[in-house]
Amino acid sequence: MELRKERIVAYWIAIVLLVVGVVCYAAFPQKKPAEPIRIMFENTGGNVLFDHKGHASESGYGIECKSCHHDLEEKGAKAQACGTCHEADSEVKRPDAFHKQCKGCHEEDGTAPVKCSGCHVL
């Protein structure tokens, strides 16, 4: 086969494979997990990458959902993001709620970080 014809065939194969890849990617999207795996808390003191799965799963720390999501005390309630209630103009602001909840639990545990740089790393 001539070099020009080989290139044309190769381009068509590449185009067909690209189209098949795009169609398959669109047809079978990845399902979102029921619970988040990790959550990035962005703030001015340094972002905190929270390992939600590690804290909540039985293979991790096994912390109950309602230990942090106090809104689950009502029957049938779904867990809300912290910023839903703890806004800048609320009685308990988000940073204060996190520091009380997270740091308090870390102090009880004794092995988790309690200094700022232990969590605010990013």
Jmol script that loads the backbone (N, CA, C; Angstrom):
load data "model"
ATOM      1  N   MET A   1       0.838  -1.176   0.000  1.00  0.00           N
ATOM      2  CA  MET A   1       0.000   0.000   0.000  1.00  0.00           C
ATOM      3  C   MET A   1       0.886   1.244   0.000  1.00  0.00           C
ATOM      4  N   GLU A   2       0.410   2.249  -0.629  1.00  0.00           N
ATOM      5  CA  GLU A   2       1.153   3.496  -0.723  1.00  0.00           C
ATOM      6  C   GLU A   2       1.092   4.238   0.620  1.00  0.00           C
ATOM      7  N   LEU A   3       2.101   5.018   0.945  1.00  0.00           N
ATOM      8  CA  LEU A   3       2.201   5.735   2.223  1.00  0.00           C
ATOM      9  C   LEU A   3       1.006   6.653   2.448  1.00  0.00           C
ATOM     10  N   ARG A   4       0.565   7.341   1.397  1.00  0.00           N
ATOM     11  CA  ARG A   4      -0.574   8.264   1.529  1.00  0.00           C
ATOM     12  C   ARG A   4      -1.846   7.496   1.893  1.00  0.00           C
ATOM     13  N   LYS A   5      -2.073   6.362   1.246  1.00  0.00           N
ATOM     14  CA  LYS A   5      -3.257   5.545   1.518  1.00  0.00           C
ATOM     15  C   LYS A   5      -3.194   4.972   2.935  1.00  0.00           C
ATOM     16  N   GLU A   6      -2.014   4.577   3.379  1.00  0.00           N
ATOM     17  CA  GLU A   6      -1.848   4.050   4.736  1.00  0.00           C
ATOM     18  C   GLU A   6      -2.197   5.124   5.774  1.00  0.00           C
ATOM     19  N   ARG A   7      -1.773   6.342   5.509  1.00  0.00           N
ATOM     20  CA  ARG A   7      -2.100   7.438   6.430  1.00  0.00           C
ATOM     21  C   ARG A   7      -3.599   7.683   6.483  1.00  0.00           C
ATOM     22  N   ILE A   8      -4.250   7.691   5.348  1.00  0.00           N
ATOM     23  CA  ILE A   8      -5.697   7.912   5.305  1.00  0.00           C
ATOM     24  C   ILE A   8      -6.418   6.821   6.082  1.00  0.00           C
ATOM     25  N   VAL A   9      -6.025   5.583   5.904  1.00  0.00           N
ATOM     26  CA  VAL A   9      -6.631   4.467   6.645  1.00  0.00           C
ATOM     27  C   VAL A   9      -6.390   4.642   8.142  1.00  0.00           C
ATOM     28  N   ALA A  10      -5.178   5.016   8.518  1.00  0.00           N
ATOM     29  CA  ALA A  10      -4.860   5.215   9.936  1.00  0.00           C
ATOM     30  C   ALA A  10      -5.692   6.350  10.535  1.00  0.00           C
ATOM     31  N   TYR A  11      -5.871   7.442   9.794  1.00  0.00           N
ATOM     32  CA  TYR A  11      -6.699   8.560  10.274  1.00  0.00           C
ATOM     33  C   TYR A  11      -8.146   8.128  10.474  1.00  0.00           C
ATOM     34  N   TRP A  12      -8.684   7.365   9.521  1.00  0.00           N
ATOM     35  CA  TRP A  12     -10.062   6.897   9.650  1.00  0.00           C
ATOM     36  C   TRP A  12     -10.229   5.957  10.844  1.00  0.00           C
ATOM     37  N   ILE A  13      -9.283   5.101  11.056  1.00  0.00           N
ATOM     38  CA  ILE A  13      -9.336   4.209  12.228  1.00  0.00           C
ATOM     39  C   ILE A  13      -9.311   5.034  13.512  1.00  0.00           C
ATOM     40  N   ALA A  14      -8.443   6.038  13.556  1.00  0.00           N
ATOM     41  CA  ALA A  14      -8.357   6.905  14.739  1.00  0.00           C
ATOM     42  C   ALA A  14      -9.667   7.653  14.967  1.00  0.00           C
ATOM     43  N   ILE A  15     -10.279   8.158  13.904  1.00  0.00           N
ATOM     44  CA  ILE A  15     -11.548   8.882  14.021  1.00  0.00           C
ATOM     45  C   ILE A  15     -12.645   7.953  14.525  1.00  0.00           C
ATOM     46  N   VAL A  16     -12.725   6.751  13.965  1.00  0.00           N
ATOM     47  CA  VAL A  16     -13.744   5.785  14.394  1.00  0.00           C
ATOM     48  C   VAL A  16     -13.552   5.429  15.869  1.00  0.00           C
ATOM     49  N   LEU A  17     -12.319   5.182  16.276  1.00  0.00           N
ATOM     50  CA  LEU A  17     -12.053   4.853  17.680  1.00  0.00           C
ATOM     51  C   LEU A  17     -12.389   6.018  18.603  1.00  0.00           C
ATOM     52  N   LEU A  18     -12.108   7.238  18.181  1.00  0.00           N
ATOM     53  CA  LEU A  18     -12.448   8.421  18.972  1.00  0.00           C
ATOM     54  C   LEU A  18     -13.951   8.541  19.145  1.00  0.00           C
ATOM     55  N   VAL A  19     -14.693   8.365  18.066  1.00  0.00           N
ATOM     56  CA  VAL A  19     -16.158   8.444  18.130  1.00  0.00           C
ATOM     57  C   VAL A  19     -16.708   7.342  19.036  1.00  0.00           C
ATOM     58  N   VAL A  20     -16.218   6.135  18.906  1.00  0.00           N
ATOM     59  CA  VAL A  20     -16.668   5.029  19.761  1.00  0.00           C
ATOM     60  C   VAL A  20     -16.356   5.343  21.231  1.00  0.00           C
ATOM     61  N   GLY A  21     -15.184   5.880  21.493  1.00  0.00           N
ATOM     62  CA  GLY A  21     -14.817   6.233  22.862  1.00  0.00           C
ATOM     63  C   GLY A  21     -15.715   7.301  23.452  1.00  0.00           C
ATOM     64  N   VAL A  22     -16.017   8.340  22.692  1.00  0.00           N
ATOM     65  CA  VAL A  22     -16.891   9.413  23.173  1.00  0.00           C
ATOM     66  C   VAL A  22     -18.294   8.888  23.430  1.00  0.00           C
ATOM     67  N   VAL A  23     -18.816   8.084  22.521  1.00  0.00           N
ATOM     68  CA  VAL A  23     -20.166   7.526  22.683  1.00  0.00           C
ATOM     69  C   VAL A  23     -20.224   6.629  23.916  1.00  0.00           C
ATOM     70  N   CYS A  24     -19.249   5.774  24.112  1.00  0.00           N
ATOM     71  CA  CYS A  24     -19.228   4.880  25.271  1.00  0.00           C
ATOM     72  C   CYS A  24     -19.095   5.670  26.569  1.00  0.00           C
ATOM     73  N   TYR A  25     -18.277   6.699  26.560  1.00  0.00           N
ATOM     74  CA  TYR A  25     -18.104   7.528  27.755  1.00  0.00           C
ATOM     75  C   TYR A  25     -19.409   8.220  28.119  1.00  0.00           C
ATOM     76  N   ALA A  26     -20.129   8.716  27.119  1.00  0.00           N
ATOM     77  CA  ALA A  26     -21.392   9.408  27.372  1.00  0.00           C
ATOM     78  C   ALA A  26     -22.507   8.438  27.747  1.00  0.00           C
ATOM     79  N   ALA A  27     -22.472   7.237  27.197  1.00  0.00           N
ATOM     80  CA  ALA A  27     -23.551   6.277  27.435  1.00  0.00           C
ATOM     81  C   ALA A  27     -23.450   5.603  28.803  1.00  0.00           C
ATOM     82  N   PHE A  28     -22.250   5.486  29.336  1.00  0.00           N
ATOM     83  CA  PHE A  28     -22.058   4.787  30.605  1.00  0.00           C
ATOM     84  C   PHE A  28     -21.324   5.674  31.608  1.00  0.00           C
ATOM     85  N   PRO A  29     -21.990   6.721  32.109  1.00  0.00           N
ATOM     86  CA  PRO A  29     -21.307   7.611  33.056  1.00  0.00           C
ATOM     87  C   PRO A  29     -21.062   6.912  34.391  1.00  0.00           C
ATOM     88  N   GLN A  30     -20.023   7.347  35.072  1.00  0.00           N
ATOM     89  CA  GLN A  30     -19.700   6.767  36.372  1.00  0.00           C
ATOM     90  C   GLN A  30     -20.738   7.221  37.384  1.00  0.00           C
ATOM     91  N   LYS A  31     -21.244   6.282  38.179  1.00  0.00           N
ATOM     92  CA  LYS A  31     -22.263   6.615  39.167  1.00  0.00           C
ATOM     93  C   LYS A  31     -21.624   7.295  40.382  1.00  0.00           C
ATOM     94  N   LYS A  32     -22.323   8.288  40.893  1.00  0.00           N
ATOM     95  CA  LYS A  32     -21.866   9.014  42.071  1.00  0.00           C
ATOM     96  C   LYS A  32     -22.079   8.128  43.301  1.00  0.00           C
ATOM     97  N   PRO A  33     -21.077   8.038  44.198  1.00  0.00           N
ATOM     98  CA  PRO A  33     -21.254   7.200  45.383  1.00  0.00           C
ATOM     99  C   PRO A  33     -22.319   7.780  46.312  1.00  0.00           C
ATOM    100  N   ALA A  34     -22.957   6.914  47.093  1.00  0.00           N
ATOM    101  CA  ALA A  34     -24.000   7.346  48.018  1.00  0.00           C
ATOM    102  C   ALA A  34     -23.437   8.311  49.056  1.00  0.00           C
ATOM    103  N   GLU A  35     -22.246   8.041  49.534  1.00  0.00           N
ATOM    104  CA  GLU A  35     -21.577   8.917  50.494  1.00  0.00           C
ATOM    105  C   GLU A  35     -20.299   9.441  49.865  1.00  0.00           C
ATOM    106  N   PRO A  36     -19.918  10.661  50.213  1.00  0.00           N
ATOM    107  CA  PRO A  36     -18.670  11.184  49.644  1.00  0.00           C
ATOM    108  C   PRO A  36     -17.462  10.402  50.152  1.00  0.00           C
ATOM    109  N   ILE A  37     -16.438  10.318  49.335  1.00  0.00           N
ATOM    110  CA  ILE A  37     -15.213   9.637  49.735  1.00  0.00           C
ATOM    111  C   ILE A  37     -14.311  10.603  50.470  1.00  0.00           C
ATOM    112  N   ARG A  38     -14.063  11.751  49.837  1.00  0.00           N
ATOM    113  CA  ARG A  38     -13.277  12.818  50.463  1.00  0.00           C
ATOM    114  C   ARG A  38     -13.981  14.132  50.208  1.00  0.00           C
ATOM    115  N   ILE A  39     -13.795  15.099  51.130  1.00  0.00           N
ATOM    116  CA  ILE A  39     -14.387  16.418  50.985  1.00  0.00           C
ATOM    117  C   ILE A  39     -13.280  17.449  51.174  1.00  0.00           C
ATOM    118  N   MET A  40     -13.221  18.427  50.275  1.00  0.00           N
ATOM    119  CA  MET A  40     -12.241  19.504  50.404  1.00  0.00           C
ATOM    120  C   MET A  40     -12.936  20.704  51.034  1.00  0.00           C
ATOM    121  N   PHE A  41     -12.500  21.071  52.229  1.00  0.00           N
ATOM    122  CA  PHE A  41     -13.003  22.265  52.893  1.00  0.00           C
ATOM    123  C   PHE A  41     -12.035  23.397  52.584  1.00  0.00           C
ATOM    124  N   GLU A  42     -12.502  24.358  51.808  1.00  0.00           N
ATOM    125  CA  GLU A  42     -11.648  25.469  51.407  1.00  0.00           C
ATOM    126  C   GLU A  42     -11.817  26.623  52.389  1.00  0.00           C
ATOM    127  N   ASN A  43     -10.697  27.150  52.868  1.00  0.00           N
ATOM    128  CA  ASN A  43     -10.741  28.286  53.776  1.00  0.00           C
ATOM    129  C   ASN A  43      -9.428  29.048  53.735  1.00  0.00           C
ATOM    130  N   THR A  44      -9.398  30.195  54.379  1.00  0.00           N
ATOM    131  CA  THR A  44      -8.221  31.068  54.318  1.00  0.00           C
ATOM    132  C   THR A  44      -7.066  30.540  55.155  1.00  0.00           C
ATOM    133  N   GLY A  45      -7.322  29.702  56.128  1.00  0.00           N
ATOM    134  CA  GLY A  45      -6.266  29.165  56.990  1.00  0.00           C
ATOM    135  C   GLY A  45      -5.526  27.993  56.373  1.00  0.00           C
ATOM    136  N   GLY A  46      -5.911  27.595  55.189  1.00  0.00           N
ATOM    137  CA  GLY A  46      -5.333  26.426  54.530  1.00  0.00           C
ATOM    138  C   GLY A  46      -6.422  25.383  54.336  1.00  0.00           C
ATOM    139  N   ASN A  47      -6.541  24.876  53.159  1.00  0.00           N
ATOM    140  CA  ASN A  47      -7.605  23.917  52.859  1.00  0.00           C
ATOM    141  C   ASN A  47      -7.422  22.616  53.641  1.00  0.00           C
ATOM    142  N   VAL A  48      -8.549  21.997  53.958  1.00  0.00           N
ATOM    143  CA  VAL A  48      -8.544  20.735  54.699  1.00  0.00           C
ATOM    144  C   VAL A  48      -9.160  19.655  53.816  1.00  0.00           C
ATOM    145  N   LEU A  49      -8.398  18.592  53.550  1.00  0.00           N
ATOM    146  CA  LEU A  49      -8.920  17.456  52.809  1.00  0.00           C
ATOM    147  C   LEU A  49      -9.402  16.435  53.827  1.00  0.00           C
ATOM    148  N   PHE A  50     -10.728  16.313  53.934  1.00  0.00           N
ATOM    149  CA  PHE A  50     -11.352  15.445  54.939  1.00  0.00           C
ATOM    150  C   PHE A  50     -11.662  14.088  54.336  1.00  0.00           C
ATOM    151  N   ASP A  51     -11.157  13.033  54.940  1.00  0.00           N
ATOM    152  CA  ASP A  51     -11.396  11.663  54.495  1.00  0.00           C
ATOM    153  C   ASP A  51     -12.710  11.170  55.094  1.00  0.00           C
ATOM    154  N   HIS A  52     -13.815  11.458  54.418  1.00  0.00           N
ATOM    155  CA  HIS A  52     -15.138  11.113  54.927  1.00  0.00           C
ATOM    156  C   HIS A  52     -15.298   9.597  55.059  1.00  0.00           C
ATOM    157  N   LYS A  53     -14.876   8.865  54.034  1.00  0.00           N
ATOM    158  CA  LYS A  53     -15.011   7.405  54.046  1.00  0.00           C
ATOM    159  C   LYS A  53     -14.210   6.797  55.193  1.00  0.00           C
ATOM    160  N   GLY A  54     -13.014   7.307  55.425  1.00  0.00           N
ATOM    161  CA  GLY A  54     -12.171   6.791  56.509  1.00  0.00           C
ATOM    162  C   GLY A  54     -12.761   7.034  57.887  1.00  0.00           C
ATOM    163  N   HIS A  55     -13.450   8.146  58.052  1.00  0.00           N
ATOM    164  CA  HIS A  55     -14.051   8.458  59.340  1.00  0.00           C
ATOM    165  C   HIS A  55     -15.363   7.698  59.545  1.00  0.00           C
ATOM    166  N   ALA A  56     -16.157   7.530  58.473  1.00  0.00           N
ATOM    167  CA  ALA A  56     -17.503   6.983  58.621  1.00  0.00           C
ATOM    168  C   ALA A  56     -17.606   5.468  58.448  1.00  0.00           C
ATOM    169  N   SER A  57     -16.698   4.856  57.717  1.00  0.00           N
ATOM    170  CA  SER A  57     -16.843   3.426  57.429  1.00  0.00           C
ATOM    171  C   SER A  57     -16.414   2.564  58.614  1.00  0.00           C
ATOM    172  N   GLU A  58     -16.950   1.354  58.626  1.00  0.00           N
ATOM    173  CA  GLU A  58     -16.609   0.404  59.689  1.00  0.00           C
ATOM    174  C   GLU A  58     -15.141  -0.019  59.615  1.00  0.00           C
ATOM    175  N   SER A  59     -14.587  -0.035  58.415  1.00  0.00           N
ATOM    176  CA  SER A  59     -13.175  -0.392  58.270  1.00  0.00           C
ATOM    177  C   SER A  59     -12.255   0.761  58.675  1.00  0.00           C
ATOM    178  N   GLY A  60     -12.829   1.954  58.834  1.00  0.00           N
ATOM    179  CA  GLY A  60     -12.071   3.120  59.291  1.00  0.00           C
ATOM    180  C   GLY A  60     -12.301   3.342  60.778  1.00  0.00           C
ATOM    181  N   TYR A  61     -12.722   4.566  61.110  1.00  0.00           N
ATOM    182  CA  TYR A  61     -12.963   4.904  62.517  1.00  0.00           C
ATOM    183  C   TYR A  61     -14.352   4.504  62.982  1.00  0.00           C
ATOM    184  N   GLY A  62     -15.282   4.303  62.066  1.00  0.00           N
ATOM    185  CA  GLY A  62     -16.631   3.862  62.411  1.00  0.00           C
ATOM    186  C   GLY A  62     -17.445   4.889  63.171  1.00  0.00           C
ATOM    187  N   ILE A  63     -17.227   6.163  62.904  1.00  0.00           N
ATOM    188  CA  ILE A  63     -17.977   7.224  63.578  1.00  0.00           C
ATOM    189  C   ILE A  63     -19.384   7.280  62.994  1.00  0.00           C
ATOM    190  N   GLU A  64     -20.395   7.322  63.854  1.00  0.00           N
ATOM    191  CA  GLU A  64     -21.782   7.377  63.397  1.00  0.00           C
ATOM    192  C   GLU A  64     -22.060   8.706  62.707  1.00  0.00           C
ATOM    193  N   CYS A  65     -22.935   8.671  61.724  1.00  0.00           N
ATOM    194  CA  CYS A  65     -23.263   9.879  60.955  1.00  0.00           C
ATOM    195  C   CYS A  65     -23.773  10.998  61.864  1.00  0.00           C
ATOM    196  N   LYS A  66     -24.655  10.644  62.801  1.00  0.00           N
ATOM    197  CA  LYS A  66     -25.263  11.688  63.625  1.00  0.00           C
ATOM    198  C   LYS A  66     -24.283  12.299  64.638  1.00  0.00           C
ATOM    199  N   SER A  67     -23.088  11.732  64.752  1.00  0.00           N
ATOM    200  CA  SER A  67     -22.084  12.363  65.608  1.00  0.00           C
ATOM    201  C   SER A  67     -21.658  13.718  65.050  1.00  0.00           C
ATOM    202  N   CYS A  68     -21.620  13.818  63.737  1.00  0.00           N
ATOM    203  CA  CYS A  68     -21.260  15.089  63.088  1.00  0.00           C
ATOM    204  C   CYS A  68     -22.488  15.781  62.507  1.00  0.00           C
ATOM    205  N   HIS A  69     -23.351  14.987  61.875  1.00  0.00           N
ATOM    206  CA  HIS A  69     -24.555  15.536  61.243  1.00  0.00           C
ATOM    207  C   HIS A  69     -25.688  15.516  62.264  1.00  0.00           C
ATOM    208  N   HIS A  70     -25.675  16.517  63.130  1.00  0.00           N
ATOM    209  CA  HIS A  70     -26.658  16.539  64.219  1.00  0.00           C
ATOM    210  C   HIS A  70     -28.074  16.758  63.707  1.00  0.00           C
ATOM    211  N   ASP A  71     -28.240  17.120  62.442  1.00  0.00           N
ATOM    212  CA  ASP A  71     -29.569  17.284  61.868  1.00  0.00           C
ATOM    213  C   ASP A  71     -30.256  15.945  61.610  1.00  0.00           C
ATOM    214  N   LEU A  72     -29.544  14.836  61.757  1.00  0.00           N
ATOM    215  CA  LEU A  72     -30.119  13.505  61.524  1.00  0.00           C
ATOM    216  C   LEU A  72     -30.933  12.997  62.710  1.00  0.00           C
ATOM    217  N   GLU A  73     -30.984  13.774  63.782  1.00  0.00           N
ATOM    218  CA  GLU A  73     -31.734  13.328  64.948  1.00  0.00           C
ATOM    219  C   GLU A  73     -33.231  13.244  64.659  1.00  0.00           C
ATOM    220  N   GLU A  74     -33.694  14.003  63.657  1.00  0.00           N
ATOM    221  CA  GLU A  74     -35.090  13.905  63.246  1.00  0.00           C
ATOM    222  C   GLU A  74     -35.239  12.680  62.348  1.00  0.00           C
ATOM    223  N   LYS A  75     -36.306  11.929  62.528  1.00  0.00           N
ATOM    224  CA  LYS A  75     -36.506  10.718  61.727  1.00  0.00           C
ATOM    225  C   LYS A  75     -36.714  11.074  60.263  1.00  0.00           C
ATOM    226  N   GLY A  76     -36.072  10.309  59.385  1.00  0.00           N
ATOM    227  CA  GLY A  76     -36.217  10.496  57.953  1.00  0.00           C
ATOM    228  C   GLY A  76     -35.396  11.638  57.376  1.00  0.00           C
ATOM    229  N   ALA A  77     -34.633  12.311  58.203  1.00  0.00           N
ATOM    230  CA  ALA A  77     -33.830  13.440  57.714  1.00  0.00           C
ATOM    231  C   ALA A  77     -32.612  12.924  56.952  1.00  0.00           C
ATOM    232  N   LYS A  78     -32.173  13.683  55.963  1.00  0.00           N
ATOM    233  CA  LYS A  78     -30.966  13.359  55.209  1.00  0.00           C
ATOM    234  C   LYS A  78     -29.834  14.248  55.711  1.00  0.00           C
ATOM    235  N   ALA A  79     -28.626  13.732  55.630  1.00  0.00           N
ATOM    236  CA  ALA A  79     -27.466  14.502  56.061  1.00  0.00           C
ATOM    237  C   ALA A  79     -27.295  15.732  55.180  1.00  0.00           C
ATOM    238  N   GLN A  80     -27.100  16.864  55.808  1.00  0.00           N
ATOM    239  CA  GLN A  80     -26.890  18.125  55.103  1.00  0.00           C
ATOM    240  C   GLN A  80     -25.413  18.477  55.112  1.00  0.00           C
ATOM    241  N   ALA A  81     -24.977  19.227  54.129  1.00  0.00           N
ATOM    242  CA  ALA A  81     -23.621  19.761  54.141  1.00  0.00           C
ATOM    243  C   ALA A  81     -23.527  20.775  55.279  1.00  0.00           C
ATOM    244  N   CYS A  82     -22.371  20.860  55.901  1.00  0.00           N
ATOM    245  CA  CYS A  82     -22.195  21.729  57.068  1.00  0.00           C
ATOM    246  C   CYS A  82     -22.542  23.181  56.761  1.00  0.00           C
ATOM    247  N   GLY A  83     -22.165  23.651  55.578  1.00  0.00           N
ATOM    248  CA  GLY A  83     -22.409  25.033  55.207  1.00  0.00           C
ATOM    249  C   GLY A  83     -23.878  25.367  55.017  1.00  0.00           C
ATOM    250  N   THR A  84     -24.747  24.353  54.982  1.00  0.00           N
ATOM    251  CA  THR A  84     -26.174  24.591  54.826  1.00  0.00           C
ATOM    252  C   THR A  84     -26.715  25.375  56.016  1.00  0.00           C
ATOM    253  N   CYS A  85     -26.311  24.996  57.209  1.00  0.00           N
ATOM    254  CA  CYS A  85     -26.772  25.687  58.423  1.00  0.00           C
ATOM    255  C   CYS A  85     -25.710  26.649  58.968  1.00  0.00           C
ATOM    256  N   HIS A  86     -24.475  26.230  58.929  1.00  0.00           N
ATOM    257  CA  HIS A  86     -23.385  27.016  59.517  1.00  0.00           C
ATOM    258  C   HIS A  86     -22.835  27.994  58.481  1.00  0.00           C
ATOM    259  N   GLU A  87     -23.597  29.066  58.245  1.00  0.00           N
ATOM    260  CA  GLU A  87     -23.209  30.089  57.277  1.00  0.00           C
ATOM    261  C   GLU A  87     -22.486  31.218  58.004  1.00  0.00           C
ATOM    262  N   ALA A  88     -21.998  32.190  57.246  1.00  0.00           N
ATOM    263  CA  ALA A  88     -21.247  33.309  57.814  1.00  0.00           C
ATOM    264  C   ALA A  88     -22.085  34.150  58.772  1.00  0.00           C
ATOM    265  N   ASP A  89     -23.392  34.220  58.557  1.00  0.00           N
ATOM    266  CA  ASP A  89     -24.241  35.039  59.420  1.00  0.00           C
ATOM    267  C   ASP A  89     -25.025  34.222  60.449  1.00  0.00           C
ATOM    268  N   SER A  90     -24.717  32.926  60.585  1.00  0.00           N
ATOM    269  CA  SER A  90     -25.438  32.087  61.548  1.00  0.00           C
ATOM    270  C   SER A  90     -24.836  32.225  62.938  1.00  0.00           C
ATOM    271  N   GLU A  91     -25.537  31.701  63.918  1.00  0.00           N
ATOM    272  CA  GLU A  91     -25.081  31.787  65.317  1.00  0.00           C
ATOM    273  C   GLU A  91     -23.742  31.061  65.491  1.00  0.00           C
ATOM    274  N   VAL A  92     -23.657  29.835  64.979  1.00  0.00           N
ATOM    275  CA  VAL A  92     -22.402  29.081  65.023  1.00  0.00           C
ATOM    276  C   VAL A  92     -21.861  29.019  63.600  1.00  0.00           C
ATOM    277  N   LYS A  93     -20.795  29.731  63.358  1.00  0.00           N
ATOM    278  CA  LYS A  93     -20.213  29.788  62.017  1.00  0.00           C
ATOM    279  C   LYS A  93     -19.507  28.478  61.691  1.00  0.00           C
ATOM    280  N   ARG A  94     -19.330  28.215  60.401  1.00  0.00           N
ATOM    281  CA  ARG A  94     -18.748  26.953  59.942  1.00  0.00           C
ATOM    282  C   ARG A  94     -17.380  26.671  60.551  1.00  0.00           C
ATOM    283  N   PRO A  95     -16.428  27.621  60.546  1.00  0.00           N
ATOM    284  CA  PRO A  95     -15.116  27.317  61.142  1.00  0.00           C
ATOM    285  C   PRO A  95     -15.219  26.968  62.632  1.00  0.00           C
ATOM    286  N   ASP A  96     -16.095  27.675  63.346  1.00  0.00           N
ATOM    287  CA  ASP A  96     -16.262  27.393  64.775  1.00  0.00           C
ATOM    288  C   ASP A  96     -16.858  26.002  64.996  1.00  0.00           C
ATOM    289  N   ALA A  97     -17.830  25.648  64.162  1.00  0.00           N
ATOM    290  CA  ALA A  97     -18.448  24.322  64.276  1.00  0.00           C
ATOM    291  C   ALA A  97     -17.428  23.219  63.999  1.00  0.00           C
ATOM    292  N   PHE A  98     -16.614  23.411  62.949  1.00  0.00           N
ATOM    293  CA  PHE A  98     -15.585  22.420  62.625  1.00  0.00           C
ATOM    294  C   PHE A  98     -14.554  22.301  63.742  1.00  0.00           C
ATOM    295  N   HIS A  99     -14.080  23.432  64.201  1.00  0.00           N
ATOM    296  CA  HIS A  99     -13.040  23.374  65.227  1.00  0.00           C
ATOM    297  C   HIS A  99     -13.557  22.711  66.497  1.00  0.00           C
ATOM    298  N   LYS A 100     -14.793  23.022  66.879  1.00  0.00           N
ATOM    299  CA  LYS A 100     -15.358  22.402  68.086  1.00  0.00           C
ATOM    300  C   LYS A 100     -15.542  20.898  67.878  1.00  0.00           C
ATOM    301  N   GLN A 101     -16.136  20.532  66.757  1.00  0.00           N
ATOM    302  CA  GLN A 101     -16.434  19.124  66.484  1.00  0.00           C
ATOM    303  C   GLN A 101     -15.171  18.312  66.223  1.00  0.00           C
ATOM    304  N   CYS A 102     -14.389  18.740  65.248  1.00  0.00           N
ATOM    305  CA  CYS A 102     -13.226  17.963  64.805  1.00  0.00           C
ATOM    306  C   CYS A 102     -12.118  17.960  65.843  1.00  0.00           C
ATOM    307  N   LYS A 103     -11.764  19.144  66.291  1.00  0.00           N
ATOM    308  CA  LYS A 103     -10.667  19.241  67.248  1.00  0.00           C
ATOM    309  C   LYS A 103     -11.039  18.565  68.569  1.00  0.00           C
ATOM    310  N   GLY A 104     -12.293  18.704  68.987  1.00  0.00           N
ATOM    311  CA  GLY A 104     -12.744  18.053  70.217  1.00  0.00           C
ATOM    312  C   GLY A 104     -12.624  16.542  70.123  1.00  0.00           C
ATOM    313  N   CYS A 105     -13.024  15.983  68.985  1.00  0.00           N
ATOM    314  CA  CYS A 105     -12.922  14.535  68.776  1.00  0.00           C
ATOM    315  C   CYS A 105     -11.459  14.109  68.696  1.00  0.00           C
ATOM    316  N   HIS A 106     -10.638  14.898  68.037  1.00  0.00           N
ATOM    317  CA  HIS A 106      -9.213  14.578  67.927  1.00  0.00           C
ATOM    318  C   HIS A 106      -8.534  14.606  69.292  1.00  0.00           C
ATOM    319  N   GLU A 107      -8.922  15.546  70.140  1.00  0.00           N
ATOM    320  CA  GLU A 107      -8.339  15.613  71.492  1.00  0.00           C
ATOM    321  C   GLU A 107      -8.737  14.396  72.322  1.00  0.00           C
ATOM    322  N   GLU A 108     -10.000  13.953  72.172  1.00  0.00           N
ATOM    323  CA  GLU A 108     -10.459  12.750  72.882  1.00  0.00           C
ATOM    324  C   GLU A 108      -9.700  11.523  72.421  1.00  0.00           C
ATOM    325  N   ASP A 109      -9.472  11.416  71.124  1.00  0.00           N
ATOM    326  CA  ASP A 109      -8.791  10.267  70.540  1.00  0.00           C
ATOM    327  C   ASP A 109      -7.348  10.177  71.009  1.00  0.00           C
ATOM    328  N   GLY A 110      -6.676  11.307  71.034  1.00  0.00           N
ATOM    329  CA  GLY A 110      -5.290  11.334  71.494  1.00  0.00           C
ATOM    330  C   GLY A 110      -4.257  11.009  70.428  1.00  0.00           C
ATOM    331  N   THR A 111      -4.672  10.411  69.317  1.00  0.00           N
ATOM    332  CA  THR A 111      -3.704  10.073  68.263  1.00  0.00           C
ATOM    333  C   THR A 111      -3.891  10.931  67.019  1.00  0.00           C
ATOM    334  N   ALA A 112      -5.013  11.627  66.925  1.00  0.00           N
ATOM    335  CA  ALA A 112      -5.301  12.457  65.748  1.00  0.00           C
ATOM    336  C   ALA A 112      -4.681  13.838  65.941  1.00  0.00           C
ATOM    337  N   PRO A 113      -4.400  14.537  64.831  1.00  0.00           N
ATOM    338  CA  PRO A 113      -3.765  15.849  64.942  1.00  0.00           C
ATOM    339  C   PRO A 113      -4.684  16.896  65.587  1.00  0.00           C
ATOM    340  N   VAL A 114      -4.101  17.743  66.415  1.00  0.00           N
ATOM    341  CA  VAL A 114      -4.855  18.846  67.024  1.00  0.00           C
ATOM    342  C   VAL A 114      -4.252  20.203  66.686  1.00  0.00           C
ATOM    343  N   LYS A 115      -3.009  20.210  66.190  1.00  0.00           N
ATOM    344  CA  LYS A 115      -2.406  21.478  65.767  1.00  0.00           C
ATOM    345  C   LYS A 115      -2.975  21.856  64.397  1.00  0.00           C
ATOM    346  N   CYS A 116      -2.970  23.147  64.107  1.00  0.00           N
ATOM    347  CA  CYS A 116      -3.524  23.666  62.844  1.00  0.00           C
ATOM    348  C   CYS A 116      -2.915  22.964  61.636  1.00  0.00           C
ATOM    349  N   SER A 117      -1.605  22.821  61.628  1.00  0.00           N
ATOM    350  CA  SER A 117      -0.918  22.256  60.468  1.00  0.00           C
ATOM    351  C   SER A 117      -1.193  20.771  60.264  1.00  0.00           C
ATOM    352  N   GLY A 118      -1.823  20.116  61.227  1.00  0.00           N
ATOM    353  CA  GLY A 118      -2.160  18.717  61.083  1.00  0.00           C
ATOM    354  C   GLY A 118      -3.320  18.493  60.121  1.00  0.00           C
ATOM    355  N   CYS A 119      -4.215  19.475  60.023  1.00  0.00           N
ATOM    356  CA  CYS A 119      -5.359  19.364  59.132  1.00  0.00           C
ATOM    357  C   CYS A 119      -5.299  20.362  57.984  1.00  0.00           C
ATOM    358  N   HIS A 120      -4.880  21.587  58.270  1.00  0.00           N
ATOM    359  CA  HIS A 120      -4.808  22.653  57.262  1.00  0.00           C
ATOM    360  C   HIS A 120      -3.497  22.519  56.501  1.00  0.00           C
ATOM    361  N   VAL A 121      -3.476  21.604  55.554  1.00  0.00           N
ATOM    362  CA  VAL A 121      -2.217  21.288  54.878  1.00  0.00           C
ATOM    363  C   VAL A 121      -2.201  21.687  53.409  1.00  0.00           C
ATOM    364  N   LEU A 122      -3.325  21.988  52.816  1.00  0.00           N
ATOM    365  CA  LEU A 122      -3.341  22.250  51.372  1.00  0.00           C
ATOM    366  C   LEU A 122      -3.567  23.715  51.065  1.00  0.00           C
TER     367      LEU A 122
END
end "model"
wireframe off; spacefill off
backbone 0.3
color backbone group
